[in-house]
Amino acid sequence: MAKLLCIETYVPLPTGSPAAIPRIQHKFEPETDARKSARQIRLNTVRESFLHSWEGYKKHAWLQDEVTPLSGTYNNGFGGWGATLVDTLDTLWIMGLKKEFVVAVAALKKINFSSTTLDTVNVFETTIRYLGGFLSAYDISGGKYPALLEKAVELGEMLYVAFDTPNRMPVTRWDWKNAALRGPQEADSHALVAEIGSLSLEFTRLSQLSGDNKYYDAVQRISDVFEDQQNKTKIPGIWPVMLNAREGDFTRDRTFTFGGMADSLYEYLPKVRFAVDILLCWACPHQSQPRATLQHQLVLHSTFRPNEDITNNSSCPSPCRAARSRCST
């Protein structure tokens, strides 16, 4: 594997006690026997549907990425490392299918991240499906299965090499063979905002569980660039769909959305905030304005108003109906 560019010091994980998370769930009234019976019927129906799909995967595509139900074969579009298997681990545990969970965990030993049939690895997809799958399963099972964390660290080590660029921004469509031969790497000049900005949760959690700050350091450097560019975009406060990660320039694209290609970025911001009580230093008093700017723009521009210059609009006259807008100036 390539020798990484020298980093003298890593950004450490924040310390202190996490902030309390306010309750948002509905507070249900005491359950009647009739309602409990109806709920159990629904639960069993969902479980039966899941088991039908799970059994089909085990029979036709075990340790492959996904089953093709009509032909009874499989596709390996996510590296061929058993994406469905890994992504399903926490669901197995939640549904109480502990025996299936144990079988699945045992099968992880056969996954080999040192090779893939793909020419390029999608770092974002690999992070959310595999790294996220290992970590969520490890957490939800109470850390009782060390193999899950071991696999997470193994994969994290591999993905970390994708950050080995001059400005430490990751290569989103990563040529792993070039990296293995110690070839030069640069971040993409055209990268999706979701693929750059939706790595923080998994890498932060990996640092928390492994005790190695380098994973958090990698994503915090990305967050620093997002913070720096936040008020320089065509709609100050939010980020466009396409970024120039190679130059750290997020100001050129005119297309903005809270939907596909950007949605996970805005999902990850509060998730990481709750996970470590800080993101982009927004928990610090001197960073209250950037957070307020983002909140303002989310409300101001999450409404569809045709034939209107949204960059000069100063009010939000109607409830949110559509989330996509294109800057006209």
N, C-alpha and C positions, 0 to 999 in steps of 0.2 A: 504494500500500500504506500501511497505517496507520503513523503515527509512533510509534516505540516509547517506552515510559516510560523515563525517564532512569536509567541505571546508571552510577554514578561510577567504579567499579572492578570488574573481572572477577576471579573466582576463577581463579588460574593453574593450569595443569597441574602435577601433581607432578613433581619432578625426581629424578634419581638413576638408578641401574641397576635394571632389573626383577629381581625375585626369580627364582631358578631354579625351573622347573616340574618337579616330581618325575615320573619315568616311571610311567605307569599301564598302558601297552600291554603285551600279552603278548610275551615274547621267544620268537620262533619258532625251532625247530630248522632246520638246513639243509634246503631243499626238495628232495624227490626228483623225478625226472622225471615219475613218475605223478601226484604231487600238483600239480606245475606244470601239467600237461596239464589236470587237472580244474579247476584255478583259472582257466585261460585260457578254458575252455568256459563257465564261469559268468560270467566278465567279459564275454565276447562276447554271452551271452544277455541280460544286463542292458543292455548297450549297444544291442543290437537293439531291445529293448523301449523304451528311451528314445528312440531315433531314430524309432520308429514314432509316438510321441506328439509329438515335436518336428516331424516332417514334417507331421503333422495340424494342428498349431498354425500352422505357416508357410503352409499352404494355405488354411486356413479362418479364421484369426484373427490374422494378422500385425499387430503393433503394437496389438492389443487386449489386454484383460486376461486372458481365458481362453477357450479353445475349448469349445464344447458338442458332445461327440463324436457323439451320436446324431443331432442335427439338422444338424450341420456349420455351425453359426453361432457366435456368441460372446456373452459377457457382459462388461460393464464395471462391475463392482462395486467396483473399487479405484481409481477415478478416471479410467479410460480411458487410462492412460499406459503400457500394455504391461506389466502386472505379470508375466506369464509370461516375457516376453522378458528383463526385468531380473533376475528371480529365478533364471533359468536360466543366467546368464552364467558363474558359477563352476563349475557342473556341466559346461558345455561344455569349459571349460579342463581340469578334472580328468580328463575322459574322453578327452582328447587330440584333441578335435574343434576344432582351432585355426582352420581355415578357416571353420567355422560361427561361431566366436567372433568373428572379424574382421567377418563380415557383420553379426552382431548388434550389435557396437559401432558400426559405421557407421550402423545404423538408429536409434541413440539420438538422432541429430541432429534427428529428426522429432518427438521427444517434446516437448510444450509444456506445462510445468507452470503456465503462467499462466491456464489455464482448465480446467474440468471440467464434466461434466453433473451431477455430484452437488451437492446443496445443502449438505451438510456433508462434510468430509474427516475420516476416521478417522486421527488423528495417529499412533497406535500402529501400525496396519497399514501406513500409508504409510512409516513409519520403518523397520520391520523388512523390508518387501518391497523397497522402492525404494532408500532410503538404504543399507540393509544390502547390497542387491544390487550397487550401484555400488561401495561400499567393498571388499567381499569380492573382487569381480572385479579391482579395481585392485590390491589387495594380492597376490592369488594369481598375477597375470600380471606381477608384479615392477615395477609402476609404469610399464610400457612404453606404456600407452594413456592419455594425459593426458585424453582426452575423458571417461573414467570419473570422474575426480576433479572435472572441471569440472561434470559433471552433478550430482555429489554436493553440491558447494558451491551450485549453483543451487537444488537442492531444499532444502538446509539453510537457505538464506536464507528461503525461503518458510515452512518449518515453524517457524522461529525466531519468527515473528510470533505463533504460537499461544501462546507463552509470555508475551506482552505483556499480563499481568494484574496487578492490584494487588499480589498476593503472589508473582508469578512462577511460580505453578503453571500448567501448560499446560491449555488447553481441549482435552479429548480428542476431542470431536466438534465440529470447528471450522467455524464459519460463515465461510468465506473471503470471501464477498461482503461481509459486514458489516465484516470487517477491511480489505478493499480500500477501503471507503467511510469508513474511520477511525472506525468505530463503537466504542462501549465493549465491553470483554470482561471476563468473570469466569470463573474456573475452575469446574468442575462441582461441585455439592453432592453428587452421587451419581456416583462414578467407580469403575471397576474397578481394583483394585490392580495388575493386570498392565499395564493401559494407562497408568498413571501411572509405574510402577516399572520398565518395560522399554524405556526410551529411552536409558539411560546408555551402552551399549556403542557404538552408532552415533555418537552425538553426541561422545563422548570421542575416538573414532578420527578423526572429522572434524576436531576441533581439532588432533590430533596431525599429521595430514597437511596441513592448510591453514595451520597456524600461527596460527589465530584462536582465542583463548581463550573467546570468547563462547559457543560451543557447549558446551564443558565447563562453563562457569559456569552455563548453563541447567540442566543435569542435576544438577550438584553441589548446587544450591539445593534440588532435589527430594530428594536423598539426605540433606541436612541435616534436612529435615522427617521423613523416615522414621526417622532416628536419634533425633530428639527424641521421636517418638511410639512408638518400639519397645517400651518397657516400661510404656506407659500403656494398652495394648489389653486386651481381655478375657482374652487369653492372652498375658501379657507375654513379649516376645521375638520374636513373629511378628505379622503384620499380617492383618486381616480382608479379606474379598472386596471390600467396598464402603468407600469412603473419602469424607470430605467435604473435597475438595481446596480448595474455596473458603475454608474456615475453617482449613484445615490440621489438621483433627480426624479422627484415625483410630480413635477410641475407642468409637464407637457400635455398629457392626455386631457381631453375635454369630456370624457364619458364617465358618469358617476352612477352608482347603483348600490342599493342595500340588498339586492338579490344575488342570483348566481354570479360567480366569479369574484364576489366581494363579501358575501354574507357571513362566511365563517370568521373573517377578520373581526367584524363587529360582535360576533358571538363570543370570541375568545377574549376580548377586552375585559368584560366583567368577570368572566370565569377565572382568569389569571388574577384579577384584582382580589377576588375572594380567596384564591388559593394562597397568595403570599401577602395580601394586604397592601400591595403596591404594584403599579404597572406604569411605565413611563414616568415614574416618580409622581404620579397623579395624587398619591396620598399625602405628598408633601405640601405644606401651605403655599410655597412659592409656585406650585404648578396647578393651582386651582383654576386659572384662566383657560389653559388649553382644554381641560375637561369641560368647562362651561361652554367653550366655543363649539366643541363637538356636539354636546347636547342640543345647543341652539340650532345648529345646522341639520341635525337629524330631524328635528321638528319642522324647520323651515322648508326643507327640500324633500320631505317624504310625502309630498302631495303632488298629484298630476294636474298641471295647469297648461294646456296646449297653447302654443303661440305666445308664450310669455317668457321674457328674459329673466330666468330664475336668479341670475347673479345680482340683479338689482331689486329683487323683491324684499320687502321689509316686514311682511306679515304672513301669517299662515291662516287663510280664510276658511279652510274646510278641513274636515277630518282626513286622516291619511287614507288614500285610496290606491295609489300606485307608487312604487319605490324607484323607478328608473327615470333618470333625467339626463339630458345632454346639454352641456354648456354652449351657449350660442355666441360667446365673445372670445 
